[in-house]
Amino acid sequence: MTSRSHTTHHSITNYQLPTTNYQPPTTKIMTLHLPTDFISSGCVADDSPVSYWYEGYCPQTGKLLTLPRTPFVEAIAIGLMQQLATEARYSHEGKMYGVLLVETAAGEQRVLKAFSGLLHGCSTVAGWVGAIEGKELALEEARTLDMLAAMKQELIALQQIPERQKYATLVQDFETRWQQLTILHRDRKQQRQFQRQVFQDTLAGVALVEALAQLDEQSRQDGIDRKLFKRQRDCLLQPLQQAIEQADKRMYELKQQRKSLSRQLQALMHASYRLSNFAGESLPLQQLMAGSLPTGTGACCAPKLLHYAATHNLKPLAMAEFWWGSPSTNGEKVQGEFYGACTERCQPLMGFLLSGLQQRSPQPPLQRGNEIFPTP
């Protein structure tokens, strides 16, 4: 099973989308989109073979269930990429995006789109499929997200306390002055060594003793100057350093609290999330995956899209997921490339999510009247 393929702009052939009187339901947040919202009404990807199959074994029947990534849905995804490219904010936050081509109860094709995790800090964004909400979870999630946002702002403030810049400036200044003083004292020491030799060659008795004593006093004075310099440096830097250490300690505590809150919210989500499939089954996320659930399970595009379709009487026809924005932390995902279901979080759920979905084998486009419709 292929897990990744490069973005390919397939050749385009003439194609006329069906003309219908279907109107998507009017809601506060419109989720269903027309294919023409992403591609030209007279274009569709060619009849190239399917490049990837989402698949999993049905937990009830043991049969392998599949959902394709077709050239048509790839063309829709590329259209979405082009839309994302028009706003710089989408390029800064790297994440997976997905589109699901569905068929409504009226037999019309529509498109759902989703993002993984949060989009600009929000789980629900107009026009996008939102998070899989669990019972009594929304309030706790909002409360926790508010706390996390407050912690983030405090962390930013602690990182930007004026003492840090003042400390860095003073350290640089003292370092420069210390180097200058060191050079000065080194030169003086060399001069004293030269003078001692001259005095020993030219003086004797009391005069020699007094001259050497004067050189020793100069050496002691240089030592005193160094001690005074260090004392002045410490007097100015230590209060700043203490303030920075206190800020760093608070930052560490906040980061630990943030981790703990995130884990608690994740655990609550895992316990509350119920995924639904096309067989009418609904099960908690924890029942669908054995052992400890990886962070972010249920927050990827594919589960969001398939769960939404199953709970809104929509039949999936094809799906595509791609990365957009800055490269992933490990550098494995780059902008504009298609990817399959992630191994740890999504692949184990595919069998359940696709259960009950009528399977269709790849075949040539169907002819309906005078119009051609692509068949996944």
LUMDOZA-359896 format. One record per residue: residue in one letter; x, y, z of N, C-alpha, C in turn. Coordinates in steps of 0.001 Angstrom, whole numbers, plus 500000, padded with zeros to 6 digits. Each point is the difference from the previous one (the first is absolute). Example, Ala and Ser with C-alpha at 12.3 -4.5 7.8 and 13.67 -1.06 7.14 Angstrom:
<atoms>
A513190494310507800499110501190500000500900501200500000S499650501050499280500820501190500060499230501090500730
</atoms>
This chain:
<atoms>
M500840498809500000499160501191500000500873501237500000T499873500838499009500831501186499895499573501016501039S500968500615500664499684500957501053500171501425499552R500582500214498820500280501369499599500222500057498510S499586501093499383500327500235498600500170501485499799H500813500373499023500231501413499745498784500613499329T499822501312500240498912500723499351500179499971498498T498949499655499289500069499948498546498844500794499435H500285500947499139498948500744499333499600499203498757H498916499229500133499585499119498921499493500808498810S500046499366498835499449500657498826498506500152500154I499444500994499356498589500341500158499251499762498694T498828499401500122499153499795498833498660500656500259N499235500239498949498708500654500155499054499139500810Y499264500675500886499060499279500861498944500990500455Q498750499638499896498924500893500395499381499496501286L500071500805501060499384499601501259498485500033499863P499306499168500749498542499958499907499366501298500463T498927500396499337499239501179500399498797499524500801T499915500449501237498910499542500863499427501186500753N498902499734500664499392501011500853500365499794501457Y500985499145500222500370499696501396500591501230500669Q499533500301501182500560501080500802500514499417501313P501282500199500320500501499512501284499196500589501140P499850499265501079499214500499501125500576501301500532T499121500939500306500440501296500518500243499873501490T501234500125500379500368499924501411500955501142500297K500299500168501252500925501053500403501380499742499415I500389498734499976501300499627499444499765499057498833M500169500478498791499787499183498810501176499056499819T499714498706499894501063499012499910500073499350498634L498839499819499346499984499385498676500377501017498929H500846499583499074500425500884498925499778499317498652L499827500799498986499916499482498634501407499691499488P500144498999499160501315499776499382500498501226499254T499056500782499446500391501199499254500546501105500894D499908499807501316500651500941500908501515499835499958F500464498883499421501428499696499996500568499806498595I499139499573499067500477499766498635499040500624499014S500466500178498774499168500579498949498849499069499672S498843500581499680498810499187499704500162499170498737G500950500362499140500188499251498761501199499094500028C500547499750501178501223499203500081499884498907501043V500681498936499743500134498919500965501298499274499698A500599499430501028501233499265499766499731498836499063D501039499579499269499802498943499016499760498651500668D499933498960499181499654498678500525501240499217500403S501020500697500517501189499309500505499598499056501125P500778498965500233499647499050501064500061500641501377V499281499386500919500000500465501387501420499932500547S500449501075500668501380500065500484500157499477501423Y498891499874500738500099499547501386498634499512500459W499999499004500864498761499467500579500078500095501521Y499014500659500600499813499894501449499371498643500240E500507499247500940499477498650500183500137499527501434G499154499048500331500024499388501321499032498837500031Y500208499095500936499153498814500091498799500267500910C498830499689499496498778500194500772500056499155501268P499791500580501177500070499220501240498894498968500123Q498914500164499233498882499066500081500147498846499015T500329500323498747500047498980498952501402499515499668G500999500793500372501381499640499660500357500308498556K499090500616499259500267500328498605500841501271499897L500827500049498960500813501187499752499112501071499371L499910501150500647499199501114499526500921501081499456T499585500661498933500876500970499345499249501272499624L500760501081499903499501501270499497501135500622499195P499769500361498735501108500438499146500327501482500125R501228500314499602500369501379499707500093500096498478T498970500536499390499885500013498542500606501274499417P500267500001498696500460501236499354499020501160500189F498701499690500029498990501043500167500120500669501363V500118499202501066500100500589501334501356500670500193E501036499504499311501298500675500038499898501386499367A499233500094498909499804501299499350499292500970500942I499020499485500746499307500828500997500987500448501075A500842499079500464500991500327501024500981501050499499I500413499879498749500914500991499416499324501362499941G498693500008499728499251501258500027500009500616501389L499863499154501028500066500499501370501388500547500304M501049499308499528501361500498500179500149501407499426Q499434500190498822500090501308499350499299501073500817Q498918499627500670499306500945500871500844500317501233L500590498973500589500852500213501172501199500880499665A500497499854498776501188500756499583499732501497499911T498731500391499948499686501428499890500084500723501335E500108499251501119500090500611501324501270499520500687A500851500954500357501307499666500588499875499257501319R498919500227500741499878499382501322499964498474499926Y499545499463498876499962498549499866501392499415499770S500928500819499552501348499507499708500863499915501250H499622500729501052500822500029501208499757498792500900E498793499475499961499612498900500902499871498715499186G501043499176500031499971498774499223499061498961500587K499134499426499161499081498962500478499402499261498810M499308498906500312499309499234498975498621500600499747Y499613499991498727498659500393499591499415498843499186G498678499910499981499374498919499257498696500420499361V499653499333498906498707500204499339499356498634499805L498700499952500178499235498767499810498876500283499012L500014499295498882498927500093499005498886499066500444V498793500552500152498872499205500507498811500113499058E499079499082500217498731500025499275498892500207501011T499139500970499754498913500297500920498859499007499794A499012500086500887498820499135499873499262500264498695A500184501216499451499355500346498733500826499549498806G501130499347500255500827499492498918500948501018499406E500217501117500690500874501044499482501378499932500666Q501016500381499255501363499987500524500312501314500700R500541499886501184500421501152500780501375499709500606V500611501013500580501358499872500543500025500464501459L500643499222500830500304500391501368501497500273500087K500389500973500812501421500268500210500279500065501500A501199499596500377500361499963501419501479500283500168F500375500379501213501400500211500371500310499133501209S501243499650500180500395499199501154500207500904501205G499639499498501177500208500759501227499206501285500032L500690501104500302499383501322500063500469500842498821L499155500904499559500366500934498937500051501390500607H501208500553500072500211501316500623499431500014501421G500174498886500712499579499910501394498548499648500215C499245499742498936498563499716500126499694498584499515S499067499341500682499581498661499585498826500052499041T499243501100500023498848500168499115500181501268499189V500019499849498682500187501128499081498933499913498921A499388501116499686498929500027499002500469499398498689G499176499111499449500302499381498715500786498711500094W500509499682501186500813498800500191499293499033500941V500234498710499791499498498993500938500733500186501321G499257500099501073500601500261501303500475498743500692A500425500181501238500496498881500794498869499027500314I500358498761500262499023498980500405499685500244501466E498882500638500262499673500396501368499434498837500799G500412499922501233499449499016500918498978500659500905K499217499205500675498986500544500893500661500774501137E499440501179500307500470500854501079501484500348499846L500502499947498771501419500273499793500258501444499599A499074500589499273500236501331499442500326501023501086L499239500000501105500229500971501074501361499807500633E500346498738500295501296499715500623501140500327499032E499791499711498728501028500312499011500213501504499902A498902500764499979500115501454499922500705500555501233R499649499466501170500632500460501240501495499692499984T500339498797499575501415499606499968500772500805498963L499387500209498836500672500780498962500226501433500455D499052500552500761500187501348500547501172500029500970M500092498974500846501111499917500948501333499849499263L500002499166498974501227499814499222500401501292499291A499000500730499511500295501277499336500571501006500992A499439500023501223500519500909501030501432499623500378M500260498698500094501355499541500303500967500400498898K499549499880498760500856500378498874500363501475500069Q499019500850500316500274501433500102500944500305501155E499833499299501114500912500214501132501403499539499647L500110498886499280501315499523499573500679501019499089I499214500582499106500559501021499108500476501204500800A499183500420500974500376501148500830501262499705500820L500088498800500539501173499627500789501251499919499135Q499829499570498760501140499924499099500471501391499588Q499114500966500085500318501349499535500198501004501129I500201499541501232500222500947501107501210500872499684P499953501299500368501093500932499652501339499601500603E499961499259501107501257499603500639500871499156499071R499375499250499107500791499139499105500854500842499048Q499394500987499390500741500846499077501034500840500736K499607500519501155500938500814500790501190499158500436Y499717498773500428501070499090500428500936499700498832A499425499700498849500822499671498833500861501186499586T499424501214500070500762501202499630501150500240500971L499702499878501300501042500213501010501096498947499919V499617498761499771500994498930499881500954500309498847Q499449500428498886500832500344498847500912501183500313D499444500997500699500786501181500359501129499641500962F499647499214501017501030499594500967501049499106499353E499587499167499074500952499139499309500998500839499206T499487501024499342500886500883499225500971500744500921R499447500538501083500849500739500950501013499091500679W499601498767500279500920499051500635501153499660499063Q499684499816498741501059499733499024500965501179499906Q499456501223500003500848501193499942500876500105501247L499421499735501176500753500054501250501084498927500026T499663498816499500500967498900499964501202500364499126I499727500605498854501090500414499105500863501079500665L499316500972500653500731501070500683500910499435501089H499466499103500834500788499429501095501125499105499477R499760499330498902501054499179499402501161500875499521D499653501128499367501042500914499537500763500584501181R499265500360501051500665500558501193500931498958500640K499580498775500041500829498945500584501296499842499209Q499861500020498670501208499889499160500937501180500236Q499413501197500163500831501184500263500685499892501354R499282499490501001500608499852501320501147498999499975Q499775498918499265501081499012499890501244500610499362F499785500836498998501122500667499348500673500984500962Q499156500752500742500552500976500937500756499327501143R499501498865500474500702499279501061501418499639499536Q500097499539498771501319499631499491500906501223499897V499401501114499552500794501243499895500441500473501384F499065499981500972500341500444501351501082499120500606Q499868498698499799501001499088500567501379500219499364D500011500477498768501278500243499315500583501369500333T499145500951500414500472501380500164499930500521501425L499220499355500834499838500490501377500530498993501007A500187500505501239500458499128501081499531500572501314G500043499184501032499673500447501340498574500446500139V499829501130500747498669500511500317499258500408498743A500690500595499059499343500438498766499387498820499243L500713498889499964499474498812499311498782499453500725V500093499959501358498876499482500791498759500848499796E500152501331500010498861500893499829499406499884498585A500877499909499020499505499893498622499217498703499787L500533498891500524499293498707499852498689500000500781A500012500666501166498779500082500811498918500774499256Q500419501038499292499052500783499226499367499152498878L500823499163499376499467499105498963499032498985500599D500332499479501196499106499045500670498675500663500355E500054501284500395498771500720500333499125500173498760Q500632500275498859499240500099498753499316498673499660S500707498903500250499423498672499743498800499739500900R500157500376501314498885499814500938498803500853499600Q500289501221499520498914500893499612499227499436498805D500753499393499076499307499360498862499086498881500481G500485499229501002499176498938500571498760500552500672I500158501138500704498858500652500652499007500484498958D500513500559498897499115500483498928499170498844499419R500620498842499841499263498845499476498909499553500968K500324499994501297499004499613501006498846500984500027L500308501312499917498948501017499990499122499869498755F500639499692498883499254499810498749499011498846500145K500488498864500532499133498833500172498882500286500991R500317500757501037498989500320501002498902500871499381Q500416500993499207499033500857499324499144499177499028R500669499114499256499283499149499046498964499140500706D500420499339501079499083499113500722498862500781500630C500307501213500494498976500811500647498884500354499025L500353500228498756499006500355498993499329498778499371L500769498935499803499475498835499287499201499048500886Q500387499843501252499346499002500853498498500232500167P499527501245500265498538500204500096499279499652498701L500627500360498891499397499662498710499969498490499794Q501096499343500371500078498549499844498971499304500875Q499791500517501194498997499412500898498594500146499412A499737501184499419498685500213499377499803499045498824I501054499788499233499923499085498856499809498566500479E500705499610501044499866498644500533498594499761500530Q499433501019500662498626499871500485499025499864498828A500247500787498953499141499908498810500140498631499346D501230499497499916500224498678499399499341498903500828K500051500150501318499354499018500876498496500001499777R499441501199499888498566500109499752499647499437498623M500863500229499014499766499463498659500016498480500020Y500927499434500745500062498533500107498716499466500629E499535500675501075498773499564500672498807500101499043L499948501095499244498899500175499054500022498928498920K501190499692499502500108498980498959499564498637500527Q500357499701501269499561498734500589498485499984500172Q499445501137500458498551500093500155499306499873498651R500606500617498987499419499939498663499993498571499479K501092499274500224500042498597499592498928499189500716S499880500257501306499016499263500788498580500301499518L499706501270499750498670500371499504499729499377498641S501008500021499143499835499427498667499724498507500087R500719499321500892499779498556500173498596499736500536Q499571500812500974498670499819500565498923500205498942L500175501063499189499021500253498950500015498882498967Q501210499528499664500104498917499025499313498743500516A500224499694501291499368498823500599498480500148499995L499534501213500312498558500248500002499417499854498607M500740500512499018499542499879498613499911498540499579H501058499254500335500004498581499630498845499250500658A499690500380501240498910499326500712498630500445499477S499931501248499492498718500554499581499706499803498520Y501052499992499188499798499867498556499326498679499651R498972500089499189499354498813499460500022500121498486L500604499028499359500048499983498541498834499185499456S499438500473498911498882499305499367500411499512498620N499387498911499571500285499483498662498717499874499201F500102499445498814498873499955499073499111498779500227A500359499208501006499146498884500403499099500411501158G500074501285500381499161500498501088500578499759501370E501261499575500075500630499741501292500690501264500511S500011500159501315500686501113500641500717499475501239L501322500135500026500795499457501105500990501038500501P500318499948501313501019500910500535501347499721499344L500779501047499853501304499869499361500872498982500721Q499911499971501324500838499082500775499689498536499712Q498757499711499565499640498626499686500542499562498648L500338500974499173500414499685498636501501499778499867M500762500430501003501451499836499943500488499466501330A500725498916499938500507499377501217501196500781500525G500148499975501326501176500617500607499889501513500076S501138500631500218500060501458500121499789500649498638L499104500976499958499692500657498739501044501074499700P500533500017498802500955501050499628499348501377500073T500789501007500378499488501368500039499462500400498637G498817500603500004499400500460498752499104498992499320T499840498805500598499116499003499402498580500550499906G499402499899498834498654500505499784499959501439499521A501179500668499992500048501408499598500520500175498579C500323498891499320500497500093498631498831500212499031C500326500323498764498963500327499010499088498809499700A500596498839499725499210498852499565498912499613501008P500313499816501295498938499669500947498930501081500092K500419501258499980499018501092500047499042499927498819L500553499838498819499195500002498782499054498803499948L500536498810500284499172498796499911498928499972501087H500350500436501210499007500063501081498880500976499637Y500371501158499470498990500988499616499077499438498917A500589499348499017499188499427498920499049498943500545A500486499153500894499171498926500550498842500538500823T500209501129500669498955500556500869499115501014499278H500244500236498711499180500948499239499455499380498711N499914498683499979499389499293498873500666500367498677L501324500029500006500777500304498803500845498782499640K500029499651498743500742498815499557501359500406499432P501094499570500621501329500329499480500261499348498643L500589500771499102500380499488498686501525499942499842A500688500993500535501462500046499882500522501020500994M501254499833500408500588500890501003501463500251499670A500482501186500351501404500344499797500471500870501159E501226499741500470500601500792501070501370500502499533F500326501223500394501275500575499590500542500900501107W501285500262499922500659500887500976500093501387499403W499717501017500843500164501384499556500588500832501129G500900500910499630500645500860500988501449499603500193S500585500465501102501400499709500273500202498496500137P501196499487499666500247498553500076499761499467501406S499665498706500092499788499382501300501296500004500804T499885499810501304501153500070500897501098499041499573N499611498804499617501002499017499587500404500142498538G499372500930499307500350500253498609499465498992499008E499175499053500472499492498953499120498860500486499109K499276501010500451498862500501499224500302501410499492V499750500196498720500278501289499377498756500511499290Q499946501284499823498830500657499435499691499511498588G498706499738499772499526499664498672500060498536499638E500400499135500932500051498563499701498819499286500641F499498498975499305498934499163500530500598498932500908Y499242499639501043500428498949500923498810499107500328G500300498769500368498955499065500387499706500081501484A499183499070500482499635499967501421501244499774500852C500149500800501058501174499847500861499949498650500711T501147499399500154500089498617500481499494499834501425E500355500943500893499704499815501418498581500397500376R499505501126499440498739500559500481498790499674499128C500181499935498693498840499858499107499818498588499444Q501093499388499588499894498689499368499253498979500860P500251499948501331499265499022500821498496500250500058L499557501214499629498576500332500063499269499766498682M500742499808498918499403499965498674498960498893499831G500295498814500513499058498899499851498653500324500596F499993500581501214498742500370500645499322501138499270L500760501034499642499412501177499367499347499680498659L500579499076499255499465499646498685498931498913500066S499798499427501167499030498921500145498593500484499627G499326499218499174498655500347499562499970500784498715L501170500439499535500060500739498744499985499023498838Q499066500180499100499885499094498859501263500076499153Q500610498850499780501255499953499257499735499907498502R500809500757499255499891499975498537501379499817499413S500120499126499066501283499739499347500294501102499002P501289500310499779500348501010498999499448499607498636Q499405500970499313499416499742498691500000501286499193P499754499940498679499963501208499178498896500936500475P500041501286499600498952500948500388498628499518499570L499004500258500845498629499628499681499391501031499056Q499113499536499131499281500884499084498599500190500548R499657501265500326498661500283500488499376501020499049G499131499565499153499410500906499027501072500512499063N500099501303499890500996500613499124501222500462500770E500085499669501291501101500484500821500826498843500513I501288500217500135500906498981500511500386500349501431F499861499038500886500368500202501419501128499068500347P501059500490500641501101499117500387499569499039501092T500382498774499868499688499001500993501266499561500726P500080500201501334501172499563500732500195498494499864
</atoms>
